[in-house]
Amino acid sequence: MRGRNGAVSSAGHVDPTALIRKRQRDRARLMAVLLGVFVILIFAISIVKIQLGHGG
């Protein structure tokens, strides 16, 4: 039994809206993590290139 924002109501009924919102939140978190990893990767590559003297 979950509350108003949960996926399962008190009668065991699955709320499709809550399931959709949960999937959207999970997908948004995954995209945020992937974007963060991408930014860190680009930053690290830039630092290495600067240290090696390969600007541009």
Secondary structure as UniProt FT lines:
FT   TURN            4..5
FT   TURN            10..11
FT   HELIX           16..52
//
